[in-house]
Amino acid sequence: MANIFVADHPLVQHKLAVLRDVATPSKEFRRLIQEITELMVYEATRDLPMKDVEVQTPVAVAKCKKLAGRKLAFVPILRAGLGMMDGALELVPSARVGHIGLYRDPETLKPVEYYCKLPGDIEERDVIVLDPMLATGGSAIDAITQIKTRHPRNVKFMCIIAAPEGLAALTEAHPDVAVYCAALDDHLNDHGYIIPGLGDAGDRIFGTK
C-alpha cells in the first residue's frame, strides 16, 4: 500500500519490544510511548516544505534551509492518544493541539463520539491524528471524518500498532490519508483486541483497568 509507512528503524523496534512486554510498568510504558512517537513524527514530517535562507555564523554566511511556514496540528484521540502528545510536541513545540473524544461500545465495537475541539485555524494546518492502536479502524475513521469537515490542508494518521483489519478499513474510508505505524500485527481477536498487540494502551498508559 503506497500510503502506509512502517517505522522499521532499530531504535523504534527495540523500544516497541519493551513496550509490548506485560511486565513493563506504566511509568516506563508512558516514556516509551513518548519516545517512539517522537521518532515517528520525525518520519511523518519528512515531506514538510523548506525554503532557502542565509544565516550569519560567527565566521561567515551559511546557506541553510528552514521550514517554509507550514503549520501543524496534532489531534490525539482520547484517551490513549494523549500518551503520544508529549513526544509529538517535543519535536514540534509550535504545533497546535486539538482533541477528539471517542470510546468503543463494548457490544458493537463501534466508536461513540463525546467530544471534539479543534484549532480555530485548522484549515491552514496539516493535521496528524494520534492514537496508539489501530484495531477495527472505527475510531480513526470517525475522527478523520470529523476533522475533514473543517477542511484542513492535509491529514495523516499515526499509531504505534496497527491490525490488518483496521488498516484496510481506514485506507478504504480515507485513501488520501497516509498512515504511519511502528508495527503491523497479525489480526484482531473476537473482542477487537490486536494480536499479539500490547493490551489496552489506555489502561497501560494511565495505570487503570
C-alpha positions in Angstrom: 0.0 0.0 0.0 1.6 3.2 -1.1 0.2 5.3 1.7 1.3 3.0 4.6 4.7 3.6 6.3 6.1 1.2 8.9 8.9 2.6 11.0 11.4 -0.2 10.9 14.2 1.8 12.5 16.2 -0.3 15.0 15.5 2.1 17.9 11.8 2.1 17.2 11.6 -1.7 17.1 13.7 -2.1 20.2 11.5 0.3 22.2 8.4 -1.4 20.8 9.6 -4.8 22.1 9.9 -3.4 25.6 6.6 -1.6 25.2 4.8 -4.9 24.4 6.2 -6.7 27.5 3.4 -7.4 30.1 6.0 -6.7 32.8 6.7 -3.1 31.7 5.2 -0.8 34.3 3.0 2.2 33.5 5.8 4.8 34.1 8.2 3.0 31.7 5.3 2.4 29.2 4.5 6.1 29.1 8.1 7.0 28.5 8.4 4.5 25.7 5.2 5.7 24.0 6.6 9.2 24.1 10.0 8.2 22.7 8.5 6.1 19.9 6.1 8.9 18.9 9.0 11.4 18.7 10.9 9.1 16.4 7.8 8.5 14.2 7.0 12.2 14.0 10.5 12.7 12.6 9.5 10.4 9.7 5.9 11.8 9.3 7.2 15.3 8.8 9.9 14.4 6.3 7.9 16.0 3.4 7.4 19.4 5.0 8.3 22.1 2.5 11.6 24.0 3.0 12.9 27.4 2.0 16.4 28.7 1.4 17.8 31.2 3.9 21.2 32.8 4.7 22.4 32.6 8.3 25.3 34.6 9.7 27.6 32.3 11.7 30.4 33.6 13.9 32.8 33.3 10.9 30.8 33.5 7.6 27.3 33.5 6.0 25.9 30.0 5.6 23.3 28.9 3.1 20.7 27.0 5.1 17.1 25.7 4.9 14.2 26.4 7.2 10.6 25.3 7.3 8.6 27.2 4.7 5.8 28.3 7.1 3.7 25.2 7.0 1.6 24.9 10.2 1.0 21.7 12.0 -1.7 20.4 14.4 -1.7 17.3 16.5 -5.1 15.7 17.3 -5.0 12.9 19.8 -8.0 10.6 20.1 -8.9 10.5 23.8 -7.9 9.0 25.9 -5.0 6.8 24.8 -3.8 9.3 22.2 -2.8 11.7 25.0 0.1 9.4 25.7 1.6 10.3 22.3 1.3 14.1 22.8 4.5 14.8 24.7 6.6 13.1 22.1 4.9 14.9 19.3 5.2 18.3 20.9 8.8 17.7 21.9 9.7 17.6 18.2 7.3 20.3 17.0 6.6 22.6 20.1 4.9 25.2 18.0 2.1 22.9 16.8 -1.5 23.5 17.8 -3.4 20.7 19.6 -7.0 19.6 19.2 -8.8 16.7 20.9 -11.4 14.2 19.8 -13.1 12.1 22.4 -14.3 8.6 21.3 -14.9 5.4 23.1 -15.7 1.9 21.7 -19.0 0.4 22.5 -18.2 -3.0 24.1 -21.1 -4.7 22.4 -21.0 -3.3 18.8 -17.2 -2.3 18.8 -18.4 0.9 17.1 -16.9 4.3 18.1 -19.1 6.7 20.1 -18.1 10.4 20.0 -18.4 12.5 23.1 -16.0 15.5 22.5 -14.4 17.4 19.6 -12.4 20.6 19.9 -10.0 21.6 17.1 -7.8 24.7 16.5 -9.8 27.6 15.0 -7.4 27.9 12.1 -7.4 24.2 11.3 -8.0 24.9 7.6 -4.5 26.4 7.5 -2.8 23.4 9.0 -1.5 19.9 8.3 -3.1 17.6 10.8 -1.6 14.4 12.4 -4.1 12.3 14.2 -2.6 10.3 17.1 -3.9 7.0 18.6 -1.6 4.2 19.8 -3.7 1.4 18.4 -5.4 1.0 15.1 -7.7 -2.0 15.8 -11.0 -2.1 14.0 -10.3 1.3 12.5 -13.7 2.7 13.6 -12.3 5.5 15.9 -9.7 6.6 13.4 -12.2 6.7 10.6 -14.7 8.7 12.6 -12.0 11.1 13.9 -10.6 11.8 10.5 -14.2 12.3 9.1 -14.8 14.9 11.8 -11.6 16.7 11.1 -12.2 16.7 7.3 -15.4 18.6 7.8 -13.2 21.6 8.9 -11.2 21.4 5.7 -7.5 21.1 6.9 -4.7 21.3 4.4 -3.8 17.6 4.9 -4.4 14.7 7.3 -2.1 11.9 8.4 -2.7 9.2 10.9 -0.1 7.9 13.3 -0.3 4.9 15.6 2.1 2.5 17.3 0.5 -0.8 16.3 -2.0 -1.5 13.5 -4.1 -4.5 12.8 -4.7 -5.5 9.1 -8.4 -5.2 9.6 -8.2 -1.7 10.8 -5.7 -0.7 8.3 -7.8 -2.0 5.4 -10.9 -0.2 6.8 -9.1 3.1 7.2 -7.5 3.1 3.8 -10.8 2.2 2.2 -12.6 5.0 4.0 -9.8 7.6 3.6 -7.5 6.6 0.8 -5.9 10.0 0.8 -4.7 9.7 4.4 -1.1 8.5 4.9 -0.8 6.0 7.8 2.4 5.8 10.0 2.8 2.8 12.4 5.6 1.0 14.2 4.2 -2.5 13.6 1.6 -4.2 11.5 0.3 -7.1 13.7 -1.4 -10.4 12.8 -5.1 -10.0 13.4 -8.0 -9.0 15.8 -9.5 -11.4 18.3 -13.2 -11.8 19.0 -13.1 -8.9 21.4 -11.5 -6.5 18.9 -8.0 -6.6 20.5 -4.9 -6.6 18.4 -2.9 -9.9 18.4 -0.2 -10.0 19.6 -0.6 -6.3 20.4 0.2 -4.9 23.8 -3.1 -5.0 25.6 -5.2 -1.9 26.3 -3.0 1.1 25.6 -5.1 3.5 27.6 -5.1 1.2 30.7 -1.3 0.7 30.5 -0.6 4.4 30.0 -2.7 5.6 32.9 -2.5 2.5 35.2 -6.2 1.7 35.0 -8.2 -1.4 34.3 
